[in-house]
Amino acid sequence: MAADSFGDSLDRALEGAFTRPAPKGAQAQMKYLVKQLKGTKAVAQALGVSQRTVERYVAGKLKRPRQELRERMEREVKKRWQPQIRAKARKKAASTDGLVVSTRARFGFTAAPGTTDDARIRDITQALPPQWADRLYTAREQGADERQLQRIAAEGLAEMYFRADNTRAHGLGVEFTDVQHIEIEL
């Protein structure tokens, strides 16, 4: 089973706040990207195709992109779609609401010297307070890789789930590996 991406899951959570659907068809997506990036050359560079290919999609001469290009187009459109709505949802999560992490992953623990628990697969759904949402989204915007995002999420889950908002199991360190599924909701 392929592991989900923390970054993609963070992006999907913000997409849930969209008030209108993003453009669907290849021509509509390409026109939107040309408008956003101010030209066919910039779109061609962003998608890794020729400028002529972009022009053909805009004109409607090409209609069905291969799967790899279709996925890149969709990702680039969603990245730019409704930026004010996206920013508002991120700000709300980081200041008042927080987020909910649902994951299936391997969790192991380190505690006082000589005491450890073997790691095992667990299904966990846990609300994280706003400061964790802020840390995750800030790290994402600053270009953090999957390992860094995973470490921040592990710290948040350790504090809120395993240490019950730091009211018990002080000093318990949580290792979060082998992520099989991750879904983040605002």
Secondary structure, DSSP 8 states (H G I E B T S, - for coil): -----HHHHHHHHHHTT-SS----SHHHHHHHHHHHHTSHHHHHHHHTS-HHHHHHHHHTS-----HHHHHHHHHHHHHHS-HHHHHHHHHHIIIII-EEEEEEEEEEEE-STT-EEEEEEEEEEEEE-HHHHHHHHHHHHTT--HHHHHHHHHHHHIIIIISTTTTSSTT-EEEEEEEEEEEEE-
